[in-house]
Amino acid sequence: MANFRELLSTAKSTITEVSTEEAGNLLADEWILLDVREPDEFAQGAIKNSKHIPRGNLESSIEMQVPDKGTKIVVMCAGGARSAFATKTLLAMDYKNVVSMDGGFNQWKDESRIWEIPKVLDQDKRNRYQRHLLLPEVGEMGQLKLLNSRVLCLGAGGLGSPVALYLAAAGVGTLGIVDMDVVDESNLQRQVLHNYSRIGQLKVDSAKKTISELNPDINVITHGVRLDASNMEEIISQYDVVVDGTDNFPVRYMLNDASVKLGIPVVHGSIFRFEGQITVFDPRNGPTYRDMVPEPPPPELAPSCAEAGVLGVLPGVIGCLQALETVKLILELGETLVGRLLTFDATEMSFREFKLRRDPSLEITWENRDLIQVVELKDSCRPAELLHGRSAN
């Protein structure tokens, strides 16, 4: 039976090894660095932009994280032994361009080459977000992105409830909640952030309690104010993404103009009776709310949910889709709904998609951002329930 030294010698005889200097030149030539050390070793120091897959997970993870088998890979461990075995394995899995760094990270560091202490999840967070870490499209770096992100939820009502719950569960590190309404018994049919014991409490306070109990990692910032032209820019400028859960045309137009001026994407959702819709307005890269709705409809054509009713589970569907689009924006994952309007009919259980396009005559655009002024919308549809900017949905 062969011993470790003999196995290592055999492995090295079948692979290509490079020095740390040669490895550095390859990395500068856009080869990727695959670090196969254990998580605790990686946390103590790593080479910038390296991809980390512990040796024990290599066979099961590499094809998801590096699907192109023509990718040029430098494999590294602490001293060069594990990287040699890993390189042999990758060649056996039909990866074409793989080399092992002789001397490993220890020699790299001893030669005073550039390295860093990477940002990594502690063990508690690794346990909590384990299912995210298993997804190569998310992984540890993606989860760190989520934890470092800041999302503003406009409204803690029907749409804001599932949005806030799922973003908090996903680990979005800072959640802002805007709502100046109080919890009413009629809200409990659909606004799952709240409960019977909190009737009469401010919705932002109730929301903060629920979110903190779900995930104490989350920093919840409450804004118990009416949004208007005087505070819209100041509030949304603190966040990376805004999720619109309002049922208020004046606020939607002010939000549009402020988000275009600041370049902040808005995940828009709305509901009515048995129907809902969702899209993403990214002012830098696609159409905006004013492209979709150039002018507010007259009041008789835009009754509120308080007037027309809404199926209680409907905001759960649309709100979950808003949360999903928000996570995709943060992770830069997949195809978002920028330039696409997705509609849902609960009675038919059907989705339809419509293209949204920019209006070339529109003056409120990212290119004209320095000229934009956020002002109150005059003579607009303003249902009585919405006079104070409440989330009636």
RONU-123037 format. One record per residue (C-alpha): residue in three letters; x negated, y negated, z negated; chain; residue number from 1. Coordinates in nm, 2 decimals. Each point is the difference from the previous one (the first is absolute). Layout:
N
  aa   east  north     up ch   i
 ALA      X      Y      Z  A NUM
...
END
This chain:
393
  aa   east  north     up ch   i
 MET   0.00   0.00   0.00  A   1
 ALA  -0.13  -0.35   0.09  A   2
 ASN  -0.06  -0.25  -0.28  A   3
 PHE   0.07  -0.37   0.01  A   4
 ARG  -0.34  -0.10   0.14  A   5
 GLU   0.03   0.25   0.28  A   6
 LEU   0.36  -0.11   0.08  A   7
 LEU  -0.12  -0.36   0.01  A   8
 SER  -0.29   0.08   0.22  A   9
 THR   0.22   0.18   0.24  A  10
 ALA   0.25  -0.28   0.01  A  11
 LYS  -0.28  -0.26   0.07  A  12
 SER  -0.14   0.21   0.28  A  13
 THR   0.33  -0.03   0.19  A  14
 ILE   0.07  -0.37  -0.04  A  15
 THR  -0.17  -0.34   0.07  A  16
 GLU  -0.14  -0.19  -0.29  A  17
 VAL  -0.09  -0.37   0.01  A  18
 SER  -0.19  -0.22  -0.24  A  19
 THR   0.16  -0.28  -0.19  A  20
 GLU  -0.15  -0.25   0.24  A  21
 GLU   0.13   0.19   0.30  A  22
 ALA   0.34   0.02  -0.17  A  23
 GLY   0.00  -0.37  -0.05  A  24
 ASN  -0.06  -0.06   0.37  A  25
 LEU   0.28   0.24   0.09  A  26
 LEU   0.24  -0.17  -0.23  A  27
 ALA  -0.09  -0.33   0.16  A  28
 ASP   0.08   0.16   0.33  A  29
 GLU   0.36   0.07  -0.12  A  30
 TRP  -0.04   0.36  -0.12  A  31
 ILE   0.22   0.06  -0.31  A  32
 LEU  -0.14   0.10  -0.34  A  33
 LEU   0.17   0.30  -0.16  A  34
 ASP  -0.08   0.01  -0.37  A  35
 VAL   0.07   0.35  -0.14  A  36
 ARG  -0.10  -0.06  -0.36  A  37
 GLU   0.25   0.05  -0.29  A  38
 PRO   0.23  -0.29  -0.10  A  39
 ASP  -0.20  -0.09  -0.31  A  40
 GLU  -0.32  -0.02   0.20  A  41
 PHE   0.16  -0.22   0.26  A  42
 ALA   0.15  -0.23  -0.27  A  43
 GLN  -0.35  -0.07  -0.13  A  44
 GLY  -0.13  -0.13   0.33  A  45
 ALA   0.05   0.04   0.38  A  46
 ILE  -0.10  -0.13   0.34  A  47
 LYS   0.25  -0.26   0.13  A  48
 ASN   0.27   0.11   0.23  A  49
 SER  -0.07   0.37  -0.06  A  50
 LYS   0.28   0.26   0.03  A  51
 HIS   0.02   0.21  -0.32  A  52
 ILE   0.11   0.36   0.01  A  53
 PRO  -0.13   0.22  -0.28  A  54
 ARG  -0.18   0.31   0.13  A  55
 GLY   0.27   0.23  -0.15  A  56
 ASN   0.27  -0.17   0.20  A  57
 LEU  -0.19  -0.03   0.33  A  58
 GLU   0.15   0.29   0.20  A  59
 SER   0.36  -0.09  -0.10  A  60
 SER  -0.03  -0.38   0.04  A  61
 ILE  -0.24  -0.08   0.28  A  62
 GLU   0.23   0.06   0.29  A  63
 MET   0.26  -0.24  -0.14  A  64
 GLN  -0.25  -0.27  -0.08  A  65
 VAL  -0.22   0.04   0.31  A  66
 PRO   0.22   0.16   0.26  A  67
 ASP  -0.23  -0.08   0.30  A  68
 LYS  -0.26   0.27   0.01  A  69
 GLY  -0.22  -0.21   0.21  A  70
 THR  -0.05  -0.25  -0.28  A  71
 LYS  -0.37  -0.07  -0.08  A  72
 ILE  -0.05   0.09  -0.37  A  73
 VAL  -0.28  -0.03  -0.25  A  74
 VAL   0.06   0.22  -0.30  A  75
 MET  -0.14  -0.09  -0.34  A  76
 CYS  -0.01   0.14  -0.35  A  77
 ALA  -0.23  -0.08  -0.30  A  78
 GLY  -0.31   0.18   0.12  A  79
 GLY   0.07   0.17   0.34  A  80
 ALA   0.11   0.35  -0.10  A  81
 ARG   0.38  -0.03   0.00  A  82
 SER  -0.02  -0.22   0.31  A  83
 ALA  -0.19   0.28   0.18  A  84
 PHE   0.27   0.25  -0.08  A  85
 ALA   0.27  -0.25   0.09  A  86
 THR  -0.17  -0.07   0.34  A  87
 LYS  -0.01   0.37   0.08  A  88
 THR   0.37   0.03  -0.09  A  89
 LEU   0.09  -0.30   0.23  A  90
 LEU  -0.20   0.15   0.29  A  91
 ALA   0.19   0.33  -0.06  A  92
 MET   0.33  -0.20   0.02  A  93
 ASP  -0.11  -0.13   0.34  A  94
 TYR  -0.11  -0.35  -0.10  A  95
 LYS  -0.25  -0.09   0.27  A  96
 ASN  -0.22  -0.28  -0.14  A  97
 VAL  -0.09   0.06  -0.36  A  98
 VAL  -0.33  -0.04  -0.19  A  99
 SER  -0.10   0.03  -0.36  A 100
 MET  -0.19  -0.28  -0.19  A 101
 ASP  -0.31   0.16  -0.16  A 102
 GLY  -0.06  -0.13  -0.35  A 103
 GLY   0.36  -0.12  -0.04  A 104
 PHE   0.13  -0.30  -0.20  A 105
 ASN  -0.28   0.04  -0.26  A 106
 GLN  -0.27  -0.07   0.25  A 107
 TRP   0.20  -0.27   0.17  A 108
 LYS   0.03  -0.18  -0.34  A 109
 ASP  -0.37   0.06  -0.09  A 110
 GLU  -0.10  -0.17   0.32  A 111
 SER   0.20  -0.31  -0.10  A 112
 ARG   0.24   0.03   0.28  A 113
 ILE   0.34  -0.18  -0.03  A 114
 TRP   0.27   0.17  -0.20  A 115
 GLU   0.29  -0.10  -0.22  A 116
 ILE   0.22   0.10  -0.29  A 117
 PRO   0.32   0.09   0.19  A 118
 LYS   0.35  -0.09  -0.13  A 119
 VAL   0.16   0.33  -0.09  A 120
 LEU   0.31   0.11  -0.19  A 121
 ASP  -0.04   0.12  -0.36  A 122
 GLN   0.13   0.34  -0.09  A 123
 ASP   0.34  -0.11  -0.12  A 124
 LYS   0.06  -0.18   0.33  A 125
 ARG  -0.13   0.30   0.19  A 126
 ASN   0.26   0.21  -0.17  A 127
 ARG   0.28  -0.24   0.05  A 128
 TYR  -0.06  -0.06   0.37  A 129
 GLN  -0.12   0.35   0.08  A 130
 ARG   0.25   0.05   0.28  A 131
 HIS  -0.12  -0.32   0.17  A 132
 LEU  -0.36   0.11  -0.03  A 133
 LEU   0.08   0.32   0.18  A 134
 LEU   0.10  -0.20   0.31  A 135
 PRO  -0.31  -0.09   0.20  A 136
 GLU   0.19  -0.30   0.14  A 137
 VAL   0.02  -0.13  -0.36  A 138
 GLY  -0.27   0.16  -0.21  A 139
 GLU  -0.18  -0.18  -0.28  A 140
 MET  -0.08  -0.31   0.21  A 141
 GLY   0.36  -0.04   0.10  A 142
 GLN   0.12   0.04  -0.36  A 143
 LEU  -0.25  -0.27  -0.11  A 144
 LYS   0.15  -0.22   0.28  A 145
 LEU   0.34   0.05  -0.15  A 146
 LEU  -0.11  -0.07  -0.35  A 147
 ASN  -0.17  -0.32   0.11  A 148
 SER   0.30  -0.12   0.21  A 149
 ARG   0.26  -0.26  -0.10  A 150
 VAL   0.36   0.02   0.12  A 151
 LEU   0.29  -0.24  -0.06  A 152
 CYS   0.35   0.14  -0.02  A 153
 LEU   0.26  -0.26   0.08  A 154
 GLY   0.30   0.12  -0.21  A 155
 ALA   0.04   0.26  -0.27  A 156
 GLY   0.33   0.12   0.14  A 157
 GLY   0.11   0.28   0.23  A 158
 LEU  -0.30  -0.01   0.23  A 159
 GLY  -0.25  -0.13  -0.25  A 160
 SER   0.07   0.29  -0.24  A 161
 PRO  -0.12   0.29   0.22  A 162
 VAL  -0.28  -0.22   0.15  A 163
 ALA  -0.14  -0.09  -0.35  A 164
 LEU   0.04   0.36  -0.13  A 165
 TYR  -0.18   0.17   0.29  A 166
 LEU  -0.27  -0.27   0.03  A 167
 ALA  -0.07   0.03  -0.37  A 168
 ALA  -0.01   0.38   0.02  A 169
 ALA  -0.24  -0.02   0.30  A 170
 GLY  -0.24  -0.21  -0.20  A 171
 VAL   0.04  -0.35   0.15  A 172
 GLY  -0.20  -0.18  -0.26  A 173
 THR   0.19  -0.33  -0.03  A 174
 LEU   0.37  -0.04   0.06  A 175
 GLY   0.17  -0.34  -0.01  A 176
 ILE   0.37   0.00  -0.05  A 177
 VAL   0.21  -0.31   0.09  A 178
 ASP   0.36  -0.02  -0.13  A 179
 MET   0.19  -0.24  -0.23  A 180
 ASP   0.31   0.21  -0.04  A 181
 VAL   0.10   0.21  -0.30  A 182
 VAL   0.11   0.36  -0.01  A 183
 ASP   0.37   0.04   0.06  A 184
 GLU   0.20   0.33  -0.04  A 185
 SER   0.10  -0.02   0.37  A 186
 ASN  -0.38   0.02   0.09  A 187
 LEU  -0.04   0.35  -0.15  A 188
 GLN   0.17   0.17   0.29  A 189
 ARG  -0.32  -0.05   0.21  A 190
 GLN  -0.26  -0.21  -0.19  A 191
 VAL  -0.19   0.29  -0.15  A 192
 LEU  -0.27  -0.21  -0.17  A 193
 HIS   0.26  -0.09  -0.27  A 194
 ASN   0.22   0.18  -0.25  A 195
 TYR   0.31  -0.05  -0.21  A 196
 SER  -0.20  -0.11  -0.31  A 197
 ARG  -0.15  -0.29   0.20  A 198
 ILE   0.32  -0.17   0.11  A 199
 GLY  -0.04  -0.37  -0.05  A 200
 GLN  -0.38   0.01   0.01  A 201
 LEU  -0.20  -0.18   0.27  A 202
 LYS  -0.06   0.24   0.29  A 203
 VAL  -0.37  -0.08   0.01  A 204
 ASP  -0.04   0.10  -0.36  A 205
 SER   0.20   0.32   0.05  A 206
 ALA  -0.20   0.08   0.31  A 207
 LYS  -0.33  -0.05  -0.19  A 208
 LYS   0.11   0.24  -0.28  A 209
 THR   0.09   0.27   0.25  A 210
 ILE  -0.31  -0.03   0.21  A 211
 SER  -0.23  -0.01  -0.31  A 212
 GLU   0.16   0.32  -0.13  A 213
 LEU  -0.05   0.17   0.34  A 214
 ASN  -0.36  -0.11   0.05  A 215
 PRO  -0.18  -0.20  -0.27  A 216
 ASP  -0.29  -0.06   0.25  A 217
 ILE   0.21  -0.25   0.19  A 218
 ASN  -0.03  -0.38  -0.07  A 219
 VAL   0.36  -0.14   0.03  A 220
 ILE   0.03  -0.37   0.05  A 221
 THR   0.35  -0.14  -0.05  A 222
 HIS   0.13  -0.31   0.18  A 223
 GLY   0.34  -0.08  -0.15  A 224
 VAL   0.06  -0.30   0.22  A 225
 ARG   0.21  -0.11   0.30  A 226
 LEU  -0.21   0.00   0.31  A 227
 ASP   0.00  -0.32   0.19  A 228
 ALA  -0.22  -0.22   0.22  A 229
 SER  -0.19  -0.13  -0.30  A 230
 ASN  -0.13   0.34  -0.13  A 231
 MET   0.02   0.24   0.29  A 232
 GLU  -0.35  -0.04   0.13  A 233
 GLU  -0.15  -0.01  -0.35  A 234
 ILE   0.16   0.33  -0.10  A 235
 ILE  -0.05   0.21   0.31  A 236
 SER  -0.36  -0.12   0.05  A 237
 GLN  -0.10   0.21  -0.30  A 238
 TYR   0.09   0.32   0.18  A 239
 ASP  -0.12   0.22   0.30  A 240
 VAL   0.35   0.11   0.11  A 241
 VAL   0.35  -0.12  -0.07  A 242
 VAL   0.29   0.24  -0.01  A 243
 ASP   0.33  -0.19   0.08  A 244
 GLY   0.29   0.14  -0.19  A 245
 THR   0.21  -0.31   0.00  A 246
 ASP   0.35  -0.06   0.13  A 247
 ASN  -0.04  -0.37   0.06  A 248
 PHE  -0.05  -0.17   0.34  A 249
 PRO  -0.16  -0.32  -0.14  A 250
 VAL  -0.26   0.20  -0.19  A 251
 ARG  -0.07   0.22   0.31  A 252
 TYR  -0.08  -0.30   0.22  A 253
 MET  -0.22  -0.17  -0.26  A 254
 LEU  -0.17   0.33  -0.06  A 255
 ASN  -0.06   0.04   0.37  A 256
 ASP  -0.15  -0.34   0.04  A 257
 ALA  -0.22   0.03  -0.31  A 258
 SER  -0.12   0.35   0.10  A 259
 VAL  -0.08  -0.12   0.36  A 260
 LYS  -0.19  -0.30  -0.14  A 261
 LEU  -0.20   0.23  -0.24  A 262
 GLY  -0.03   0.30   0.23  A 263
 ILE   0.16   0.24  -0.25  A 264
 PRO   0.20   0.30   0.13  A 265
 VAL   0.36   0.04  -0.11  A 266
 VAL   0.17   0.34  -0.02  A 267
 HIS   0.36  -0.09   0.07  A 268
 GLY   0.31   0.20  -0.09  A 269
 SER   0.37  -0.07  -0.02  A 270
 ILE   0.31   0.20  -0.07  A 271
 PHE   0.38  -0.04   0.07  A 272
 ARG   0.27   0.25  -0.09  A 273
 PHE  -0.13   0.33   0.16  A 274
 GLU  -0.28  -0.15   0.21  A 275
 GLY  -0.35  -0.12  -0.05  A 276
 GLN  -0.30  -0.12   0.19  A 277
 ILE  -0.37  -0.04  -0.05  A 278
 THR  -0.29  -0.16   0.19  A 279
 VAL  -0.34  -0.15  -0.07  A 280
 PHE  -0.08  -0.36   0.08  A 281
 ASP  -0.38  -0.04   0.04  A 282
 PRO  -0.04  -0.37   0.11  A 283
 ARG  -0.36   0.07   0.12  A 284
 ASN   0.09   0.29   0.22  A 285
 GLY   0.37   0.01   0.08  A 286
 PRO   0.35  -0.17   0.00  A 287
 THR   0.14  -0.16  -0.31  A 288
 TYR   0.34  -0.04  -0.16  A 289
 ARG   0.08  -0.31   0.22  A 290
 ASP  -0.07   0.21   0.31  A 291
 MET   0.26   0.25  -0.12  A 292
 VAL   0.25  -0.25  -0.14  A 293
 PRO  -0.06  -0.35   0.16  A 294
 GLU   0.29  -0.15  -0.19  A 295
 PRO   0.21   0.11  -0.30  A 296
 PRO   0.34   0.13   0.08  A 297
 PRO   0.31  -0.19  -0.12  A 298
 PRO   0.13   0.11  -0.35  A 299
 GLU   0.30   0.18   0.14  A 300
 LEU  -0.23   0.24   0.19  A 301
 ALA  -0.24   0.06  -0.28  A 302
 PRO   0.19   0.11  -0.31  A 303
 SER  -0.20   0.11  -0.30  A 304
 CYS  -0.01   0.35  -0.15  A 305
 ALA   0.21  -0.14  -0.29  A 306
 GLU   0.27  -0.08   0.25  A 307
 ALA  -0.02   0.30   0.24  A 308
 GLY  -0.15   0.27  -0.23  A 309
 VAL  -0.29   0.24   0.05  A 310
 LEU  -0.04   0.37  -0.04  A 311
 GLY  -0.21   0.05  -0.32  A 312
 VAL  -0.26   0.23   0.15  A 313
 LEU  -0.06  -0.20   0.32  A 314
 PRO  -0.25  -0.25  -0.16  A 315
 GLY  -0.19   0.31  -0.12  A 316
 VAL  -0.05   0.11   0.36  A 317
 ILE  -0.10  -0.34   0.13  A 318
 GLY  -0.21  -0.10  -0.31  A 319
 CYS  -0.20   0.32   0.02  A 320
 LEU  -0.08  -0.07   0.37  A 321
 GLN  -0.11  -0.35  -0.11  A 322
 ALA  -0.23   0.15  -0.26  A 323
 LEU  -0.14   0.24   0.26  A 324
 GLU  -0.07  -0.28   0.25  A 325
 THR  -0.17  -0.20  -0.28  A 326
 VAL  -0.23   0.28  -0.08  A 327
 LYS  -0.08   0.05   0.37  A 328
 LEU  -0.09  -0.37   0.03  A 329
 ILE  -0.23   0.02  -0.30  A 330
 LEU  -0.17   0.32   0.12  A 331
 GLU   0.00  -0.11   0.37  A 332
 LEU   0.16   0.34   0.06  A 333
 GLY   0.19   0.11   0.30  A 334
 GLU   0.25  -0.20   0.21  A 335
 THR   0.19  -0.27  -0.20  A 336
 LEU   0.33  -0.15   0.10  A 337
 VAL  -0.16  -0.32   0.12  A 338
 GLY   0.19  -0.10   0.32  A 339
 ARG   0.26   0.28  -0.07  A 340
 LEU   0.34  -0.03  -0.18  A 341
 LEU   0.12   0.33  -0.15  A 342
 THR   0.37   0.02  -0.07  A 343
 PHE   0.18   0.27  -0.21  A 344
 ASP   0.37   0.10   0.00  A 345
 ALA   0.08   0.21  -0.30  A 346
 THR   0.34   0.11   0.13  A 347
 GLU  -0.16   0.16   0.31  A 348
 MET  -0.33   0.07  -0.17  A 349
 SER  -0.17  -0.15   0.30  A 350
 PHE  -0.30  -0.23   0.06  A 351
 ARG  -0.05  -0.23   0.30  A 352
 GLU  -0.30  -0.20   0.09  A 353
 PHE  -0.01  -0.34   0.18  A 354
 LYS  -0.29  -0.19   0.14  A 355
 LEU  -0.07  -0.35  -0.14  A 356
 ARG  -0.19  -0.25   0.20  A 357
 ARG  -0.14  -0.34  -0.06  A 358
 ASP   0.19  -0.30   0.13  A 359
 PRO  -0.25  -0.20   0.20  A 360
 SER   0.19  -0.33  -0.08  A 361
 LEU  -0.02   0.05  -0.37  A 362
 GLU  -0.22  -0.26  -0.17  A 363
 ILE  -0.03   0.16  -0.34  A 364
 THR  -0.29   0.23   0.08  A 365
 TRP  -0.33   0.11  -0.15  A 366
 GLU  -0.17  -0.20   0.27  A 367
 ASN   0.18  -0.32  -0.12  A 368
 ARG  -0.04   0.09  -0.37  A 369
 ASP  -0.17  -0.34  -0.08  A 370
 LEU   0.32  -0.18   0.11  A 371
 ILE   0.25   0.21  -0.19  A 372
 GLN   0.20  -0.16  -0.28  A 373
 VAL   0.22   0.22  -0.23  A 374
 VAL   0.33  -0.18  -0.05  A 375
 GLU   0.35   0.09  -0.12  A 376
 LEU   0.24   0.13   0.26  A 377
 LYS   0.29  -0.24   0.03  A 378
 ASP   0.36   0.08   0.09  A 379
 SER  -0.06   0.38  -0.01  A 380
 CYS   0.19   0.30  -0.11  A 381
 ARG  -0.03  -0.01  -0.38  A 382
 PRO   0.25   0.24  -0.17  A 383
 ALA   0.11  -0.11  -0.34  A 384
 GLU  -0.18   0.29  -0.17  A 385
 LEU  -0.33  -0.10   0.16  A 386
 LEU  -0.01  -0.37  -0.10  A 387
 HIS  -0.28   0.08  -0.25  A 388
 GLY  -0.21   0.22   0.23  A 389
 ARG   0.12   0.32  -0.16  A 390
 SER  -0.04   0.35   0.14  A 391
 ALA   0.36   0.09   0.06  A 392
 ASN  -0.07   0.32   0.19  A 393
END
